[in-house]
């Protein structure tokens, strides 16, 4: 079933629910049946964010299902595998071998990598929109210790640069798998040819899929050891979107802490450390850039991930203004009919047809829209809302879209595209109404309400 183009809001909403119901597998929602038949961390969190004001119980179930895969180290894996499709997707459980690690959960197979820690934001969204406050409070109390453990894992195991930021140790951990940001760090690796090349979902002859698998196997063979990451692992990058999301989740945990009977102070202190690290380590030339910890250099290419720290409610206003200037320029929104392109258009790496090297993504647009609302950039938020809804009305709930003509690319009937469309429709900005305050600004939400 492929979603049809829909003109009016009611029809678009019906199509979105059809996609989400078709992609549901028990309490979890897979990104796209056949193409991605398991539960991905980033995808499920976006699904929960999109469903929170429409079906909070289902959103909570989505998060509980995902966090059932959490390791005792606090690491939330980027894939939780469904047994029925265990080896349909490569790399599957036989590659990751999570069951061999004593910290992994016993009942489900998972990957050994993580993804952006948006989970506290999703729980906050469920809490603030809940109609049954007792049920929502019970969900918060159940999930809060898991979220704290996740953040502690990032702060202790993944601060590989010693500057308060979390490092990703594989491009898959970013959620932006084929971004040109990874080109230099990957090309610095030795020449690699994975033995089962024919099984790799190689999207382009110049892709780095062999290196992706080699890095995953190298980490697995270390026993997923944190000291190995610090001392030997050849790929370590401080990425601004990942850390911007982590900071926003710290702010969300500070809001959730009183519901769970806990102190919000440590989460605010953690947010301050991440903020300082972002400004000191990743800011240059009016935008944030990823830092390659192995070369010690900032990575020059500018992508949609460079705007992630705008999710910080207390990012200095002058930095916000510079970021918005770049975002609205011909480098990004100013030259695209269906913004936001995932890589700056003038970069030599820009490719409108390759994943995360040019196409526009509903989830990235949604995050930037939330950031715009957070910093009072109402017109920018309206533009992002209108552009995103225009894409899905024209081409359906595709995985991503051509930034110039809006044609769909990648998977069809994609779950986060459908779920986040529901959230955009519920907010009303697509109809010219005043914006609500986004879930990426929990403290801003409280002050806005007085």
N, C-alpha and C positions, 0 to 999 in steps of 0.2 A: 504494500500500500504506500503510495506516495502522496503527500499532501498537495492539494491543488492550490493555485493562486486564489486568494480571497480578497475581496475589495472592502467589505464592511467588517467592523470589529467583531460582531457576533459570529460571522462565518469564520473569521480567522481564529477566534477563540475555540470554536468547535473543532477545527482542524488541529489545533495545538493539543487539545485533550485527546483526540484520536491517536495522535502520534505517541503521546506519553502512555496511554493505556496499552497500545500495541507493543511498546518497548518494555513494559513492566514484566519483571520476572520475580515473583514473590514480593518481598518488601522492597526490592531494589529495582532501579531503572537502568537498563543497559544503554550505552550511547546510541548504538545503531545495530539491530539484529543482523547477524551474518558478518558484518564488517568488524564490529567490536562487541562480542557476545558476553562480556564480563562486566564487572562493576569497577569503574575507574574513579579514583578519589576526586579529582578536579571536576569531572562530569557530574558525579552524584551530588557534590556540594552545590553546583550551579542549579541542578534540578531542585534540590531542597530550597535554595534561595528563591527560585521562581515559583514554587508551590506554596511557600509559607503563608501568604495572605489568602490563598484559595483553599488549601487543604493542609492545615498544619499537622494533622495526624499522619498523613502520608509523608510529609516532609520529615517529620521526626523519625518515622520508620526507615526512611532512606538513610538517615545519618546513623541510626542504630545498627543497621545492616552493614554499613561501611566500617564503622568503628569496631565491629566484631572481629575485624581483621587486624586490629592494633596489636603490635608486639609489646612485650613487657618492658622493653626499653623506652616505650612511649612513641616509637616510630609508627606513623599511619601509612601503610603501604599504598603504592599508587594503583595497584590492581588487587582486587579480591576476586578469585576465580570461582565460577560456577562449575560444579563437578560434571554436569551433563555436557558441557562444551570445553572440558578441561584442556584438551590438546588441539582443539580446532584453531585456536589463535596461537601464533608464534611471536615471541617466546612464551610458552606456557609453563605450567607448574614443574615439568620435568627439567626445565632450564634453570628456574629459580631455586628449586629444592628447599623451599622454606621449611618443610617438615623436619629437615635435618638440623635446624637451628633451635636451640633450647628456648630462645626468647619469642619464637613465633607462636601464634595461636594453634591450638590442637585441632580445632574443628573445621578450619577452612585453610585452603592453600592460597598463598599470596605471593606477590613479587617482593623483592628486597630493597626497592627504592621508595621514595616518598614523592609528594607533589605539594603545590602551594597550600599553606595551612589556612584555608578559608573557613574551616569548620565552625569556629567560634562565631564568625559573622553569620553563618546560617542559623546557628542555635539562637543567636540574638534576634534574627529576623522572625523566627518561629515564635519566640517569647513575646516580642512587641506586638505581633498581630494576632495573638491567641485570643479566642473567644472563651475557651475553658481555661481559666488561669491556673486552677489547681492541677489540671493535667499537664499544662505547659511547665509549671514549676517542678513537677515530678520529673519531667524530661530533663530540665536544666540540672537538677540535682544528680541525676543519673549520669549525664554526660560530662559535667564539669570536671571531675577528677581525670577523665580521659583527655580532655582538652588541655588541662594543666600539664599532664605527663607529655603530651605532644610538644608543647612549648618548651618544656625542660629539656627534652631530647634535642631540639634545635639549638637551644642555648649552650648545651654542654658538649654535644657530639659534633655539631655542624658549624660552630664558630671557628673554622679552620684558619682564618686570617687574624684572629685575635682582636678584631675591631668591633665586635658586637653584632655582626651580621651573620646570617646563615649562608653557608655555601652549598650549592647543588653540586653533586658529584657525577651527574649524568644528564645529558640534554633532556631525557624523558622526564626528569624531575621538574622541569620548568613548566610543563604543559604545552610549551611552544616548541615542539620537537625539532622541526627542520629550520628553525630561525638561523639567519646568517651570523648571529652572535656567536654561534658555536664553531664556525668555520676555522678560525685561527687555532683555538685550543685543540680541535680534533685533528687538524692537519699537522700539528706538532707531534702527534703520536707516531709510533713506528708504522711502516707499511704493514697492513693487516689484510688477510683474506680469510674470512670465516669459512669453515669447511662446508657448511650447508647453505651456501649462497643462494641456491635455487629456492629456498624456503622463505627468504627475506622479502617483506612487502616493499620492495625498492621502487619508490615513486619517481625516481629520476636517475639517469645514468651517472650524474655527478654527486649523488647523495652519499652520506657517510654511514650507511646502515651496517657495514662490516665493523666499523669502529664502535658503533652503538652496542652491538652484541659483544664485542671484545671487552669493552669497559664493564658491561654487566657481569660477564663471566669472571673477570679479574676480581671484582668486588665480591662476588659470590664465593670464589675460591679462597678469599681471605677470611671467610667465616663471617662476612658482614661486620668486620671489626672496625671500631671507631679509631683506634690508634693507627691502623693501616691507612685510613683516609687521611689522617694528619701527616703521616710520614712518607707514604709511598704512592698513593693513588695519583695517577697522572692528570686527572681532570678535576678541577675545583674552581668554581666561578661564583662570585657574589653578584647575583642578578637583581636588578631594582624592582621588578614586578613581584618576584617571590618575597622579597623583604618588605616591600610596601604592603602587601597582603598580610604578612606576619605582623607588622606594626598595627594595622587596622584590627586584626584579630586580638591583639593585646588589649586594645581599647574596648573591644567587645567583651572580653573576659572581665575587664574591670566593671562593666555594667552587670554582668551575669553573677559576679561573685556574691553580692548581697543576697541574691535569690537562693544561692547555694549555702548561705551562712558563712561566707569566707571574706577575707580582707582583699579589697581591690588594689591596695597599694602596690604590691609586687608587680602587678600587671602594668600599672602606669609607669613604674620605674623601668620595666623592660621596654615599654614603648619609647621612653626617652633614650635609652641606650641605642635602640635601633635607629631612631631619628638622628642621633649624633653620628652614628656610623654611616648612614646614608649620605649626610651632608659632607662629612669629612673624607669619605673614601670613594664615593661614586659621582659626585657633582662636578661637572666641568662644562664650560661652553654653553650655559643656559639649559642644560638637560642632565639627567642622570644616565650614566653608562655602566655596563657590566664590567667587573674587574676579574681578569684572569689571574688567579692566585699563583699559578705555576710560572707564568712569565713576569708577574708583578706589574702588568700594564692594564690600563683601561682599554676596552675593546671599542674601536671608533665607530662602528656602524650603529645607527640610531634606528630603533624599532619601537613598536607599540609598547613593549615592555619598559622602555625608558620613562614612561609616564606613570608607572605604578606607584611611586611615592606620593602622588597626589591624593592617594587614599588616606594619607595622614591628615587628621583634622587640624593639627597644629603645625603644619608645614608653613614656614614663613611666607607672608604674602608676596614678597618680591620674587621668591622662587616660583610660587604658583603662577605669577604673571608671566615670567619667562617661559615656563613650561607651556602655558596656554598659547603664547605667541608662536612657539614652534609647532604645536599641535594644529593650530588654525592656518599655518602658512602653507605655501605651495609644496613644502616637503611632505605634508600629510593630507589634511582635510582640504586644503585650498585647491588641490589639483585633482581630487577624486570625486566622482559623482555619487559614490556609495561608500563614504568613509566609515571606519578609519582603515587605511591600508596598514598591513602588519609590518611593513618595512618602509622607510622613507623612500619616496619615489625617485629621488635623484641619485640614490646609492647604486653603485654598479651591481650589487647583489639583488636588487629589486627584480622580482619576477611575478607578474600578476597571476600566474597559473600554479605556482608551487607553494605548498603548505608553509605558512608563516613567513614567506618571503615576499608577500605582496597582497594576497587576498584579505578581505575584510571578514571579521568574525563577530558573531552576535555576542559572545561572552566578553571579548575585549571591549567592544562598544559599550556594553552594559557597565563594565567596571569604570570606564572613563566617564560615562554619564553619571554614575554615582559620585565620582570624584568632583565633577563639575557642580553638582547639586551641593555637595559638602562645602565648597568654597564660594557659593553664591553666584556661580556662573550659569544663570538660568537660561540664557539664550543658547549657550553651548550645549547645555543638557537637552534643550528642545531640538536642536539640530541633530544630535546623536540619536534621540528617540525617533524622530521622523525618518532619518536615513535607515535605521535598523528595521523599522516596520515596513518601509518601502521595499527593502530587499526581500523580506519574507513574503510580503504580499505578491511580489512579482515572481519569485522563484521557489517558494515553498521553504520548508524548514531544513535547508541544506547545512552541511558541515561548515562551509565557508562560501564566500561570494567574490566574484570579480569586482574590484573596487572602481572600475570605470563604467561597466555596463550592468552590473548587478546580477549577472547570470550565476547560477548555482554551481558550486564545485565540491568535490569530495563526496562524503556519504549523504544519503537521502534520509528524510524523516529523522533528523538528528535531535536527540532529547534535549540538550541544553538550549538549542535554538527555539524549540517549542516552549520549554518551561520559562525561559526569560522573556519570551514574547508575552506570555500570560502576565508576567509582572509588569511589563511596559504598558499593556492594555489596562491593567488595574490601576496604575498610577495616574493615567489620564492625560499625560503630557502630549501624547500623540493627537489629542483633540484640542490642544491649546490651553489646557487647564494649568493652574499653578502646580509646580512640582511638590511632591512629598519629600521628606528628608530620607536619604538613602540609608540602607542598613550598614553601609561602610562608615557611618558617622554616628555611632551610638551616643557619644557624649554630646555631639552637635544636636542630635534629636532631642535629648533631654532639655538642653538650653533653649531650643527653638520652641518647645512647648511651655517654657516658663517653669 
